[in-house]
Amino acid sequence: MPLLIIRGVSVDQVKTISSSLVQELANLCVCGTDNFTLEVVQSIYVFDGDEVQGYPLIEVKWFERGQEIQDQFAGIITKYIQSLGIPEVEVAFSTYLESAYYLNGKSFASS
């Protein structure tokens, strides 16, 4: 946790930024890099009868860390995606409640 679900960016592109991206995000969140998961979703996008390039969208699923950290987190992701020559990227956050998230049957709220 956090989980980054990446769309509209190739696996090879994500590989080139993955180490430094995760390190910078881990520093911001004050946690280990092993807490992060990057999932690259490979989809075929269709518009008006043709296959088209997918729009870069990064979904972040995580526990609440406050607006300031969230803003910085989105800024770091944007910086790395744009460093790939991609001019625009959207970042969307979904927040898990600790009481609704379980590891091996045990709620994070009871830890």
C-alpha positions as a Markdown table, in Angstrom:
| # | Residue | x | y | z |
|---|---|---|---|---|
| 1 | Met | 0.0 | 0.0 | 0.0 |
| 2 | Pro | -0.1 | 2.4 | -1.9 |
| 3 | Leu | -1.1 | 0.8 | -5.1 |
| 4 | Leu | -0.6 | 2.7 | -8.3 |
| 5 | Ile | -2.7 | 1.4 | -11.3 |
| 6 | Ile | -1.2 | 2.9 | -14.4 |
| 7 | Arg | -3.1 | 3.2 | -17.7 |
| 8 | Gly | -2.0 | 4.8 | -21.0 |
| 9 | Val | 1.7 | 4.3 | -20.3 |
| 10 | Ser | 3.7 | 1.3 | -21.6 |
| 11 | Val | 5.4 | -1.3 | -19.4 |
| 12 | Asp | 8.8 | -0.4 | -20.7 |
| 13 | Gln | 8.2 | 3.3 | -19.9 |
| 14 | Val | 7.1 | 2.5 | -16.4 |
| 15 | Lys | 10.2 | 0.3 | -15.9 |
| 16 | Thr | 12.5 | 3.2 | -16.7 |
| 17 | Ile | 11.0 | 5.4 | -13.9 |
| 18 | Ser | 9.9 | 2.8 | -11.4 |
| 19 | Ser | 12.9 | 2.7 | -9.0 |
| 20 | Ser | 13.3 | 6.5 | -8.7 |
| 21 | Leu | 9.6 | 7.1 | -8.7 |
| 22 | Val | 8.9 | 4.7 | -5.8 |
| 23 | Gln | 12.0 | 5.9 | -3.9 |
| 24 | Glu | 10.8 | 9.5 | -4.0 |
| 25 | Leu | 7.2 | 8.5 | -3.1 |
| 26 | Ala | 8.5 | 6.3 | -0.2 |
| 27 | Asn | 10.6 | 9.2 | 1.1 |
| 28 | Leu | 7.5 | 11.5 | 1.0 |
| 29 | Cys | 5.3 | 8.9 | 2.9 |
| 30 | Val | 8.1 | 7.9 | 5.3 |
| 31 | Cys | 7.8 | 4.2 | 4.5 |
| 32 | Gly | 9.7 | 1.5 | 2.7 |
| 33 | Thr | 9.8 | 1.1 | -1.0 |
| 34 | Asp | 8.4 | -2.5 | -0.5 |
| 35 | Asn | 5.1 | -0.9 | 0.5 |
| 36 | Phe | 4.4 | 0.1 | -3.1 |
| 37 | Thr | 2.9 | -1.8 | -5.9 |
| 38 | Leu | 2.9 | -0.6 | -9.5 |
| 39 | Glu | 0.3 | -2.3 | -11.8 |
| 40 | Val | 0.5 | -1.4 | -15.5 |
| 41 | Val | -2.9 | -2.1 | -17.2 |
| 42 | Gln | -2.5 | -2.8 | -20.9 |
| 43 | Ser | -5.7 | -1.9 | -22.7 |
| 44 | Ile | -6.8 | -1.3 | -26.2 |
| 45 | Tyr | -8.5 | 2.1 | -26.6 |
| 46 | Val | -11.0 | 2.7 | -29.3 |
| 47 | Phe | -12.5 | 6.0 | -30.5 |
| 48 | Asp | -14.7 | 6.5 | -33.6 |
| 49 | Gly | -14.0 | 3.1 | -35.0 |
| 50 | Asp | -10.2 | 3.3 | -34.7 |
| 51 | Glu | -7.6 | 2.1 | -32.1 |
| 52 | Val | -6.1 | 5.1 | -30.4 |
| 53 | Gln | -3.4 | 5.9 | -27.9 |
| 54 | Gly | -4.7 | 5.6 | -24.3 |
| 55 | Tyr | -4.8 | 8.7 | -22.1 |
| 56 | Pro | -2.4 | 8.5 | -19.2 |
| 57 | Leu | -4.4 | 7.9 | -16.0 |
| 58 | Ile | -2.7 | 6.9 | -12.7 |
| 59 | Glu | -5.1 | 5.6 | -10.0 |
| 60 | Val | -3.7 | 5.7 | -6.5 |
| 61 | Lys | -5.3 | 3.5 | -3.9 |
| 62 | Trp | -4.0 | 4.2 | -0.3 |
| 63 | Phe | -4.8 | 5.1 | 3.3 |
| 64 | Glu | -5.5 | 8.8 | 3.9 |
| 65 | Arg | -2.3 | 10.9 | 4.4 |
| 66 | Gly | -3.7 | 14.4 | 4.3 |
| 67 | Gln | -4.2 | 16.9 | 1.5 |
| 68 | Glu | -0.6 | 18.3 | 1.6 |
| 69 | Ile | 1.0 | 14.8 | 1.2 |
| 70 | Gln | -1.6 | 13.9 | -1.5 |
| 71 | Asp | -0.8 | 17.0 | -3.5 |
| 72 | Gln | 2.9 | 16.3 | -3.3 |
| 73 | Phe | 2.3 | 12.6 | -4.2 |
| 74 | Ala | 0.4 | 13.7 | -7.3 |
| 75 | Gly | 3.1 | 16.2 | -8.2 |
| 76 | Ile | 5.8 | 13.5 | -8.0 |
| 77 | Ile | 3.8 | 11.1 | -10.2 |
| 78 | Thr | 3.1 | 13.9 | -12.7 |
| 79 | Lys | 6.8 | 14.8 | -12.9 |
| 80 | Tyr | 7.9 | 11.3 | -13.6 |
| 81 | Ile | 5.2 | 10.6 | -16.2 |
| 82 | Gln | 6.0 | 13.9 | -18.0 |
| 83 | Ser | 9.7 | 13.0 | -17.9 |
| 84 | Leu | 8.7 | 10.2 | -20.4 |
| 85 | Gly | 7.7 | 12.9 | -22.9 |
| 86 | Ile | 4.0 | 12.6 | -22.0 |
| 87 | Pro | 2.6 | 16.1 | -21.8 |
| 88 | Glu | -0.6 | 15.4 | -19.8 |
| 89 | Val | -1.5 | 12.9 | -17.1 |
| 90 | Glu | -4.4 | 12.5 | -14.7 |
| 91 | Val | -4.0 | 11.2 | -11.1 |
| 92 | Ala | -7.0 | 10.0 | -9.1 |
| 93 | Phe | -7.0 | 8.9 | -5.5 |
| 94 | Ser | -9.2 | 6.3 | -3.8 |
| 95 | Thr | -8.8 | 6.1 | -0.1 |
| 96 | Tyr | -9.2 | 2.9 | 1.9 |
| 97 | Leu | -10.5 | 3.0 | 5.5 |
| 98 | Glu | -8.2 | 1.0 | 7.8 |
| 99 | Ser | -11.3 | -0.7 | 9.3 |
| 100 | Ala | -12.3 | -2.0 | 5.8 |
| 101 | Tyr | -8.8 | -3.3 | 4.8 |
| 102 | Tyr | -7.6 | -6.7 | 5.9 |
| 103 | Leu | -4.4 | -8.6 | 5.9 |
| 104 | Asn | -4.7 | -12.3 | 6.5 |
| 105 | Gly | -8.1 | -11.8 | 8.0 |
| 106 | Lys | -7.1 | -9.1 | 10.4 |
| 107 | Ser | -8.3 | -5.5 | 10.0 |
| 108 | Phe | -5.7 | -2.8 | 9.8 |
| 109 | Ala | -7.8 | -0.8 | 12.3 |
| 110 | Ser | -7.0 | -3.5 | 15.0 |
| 111 | Ser | -3.2 | -3.3 | 14.5 |
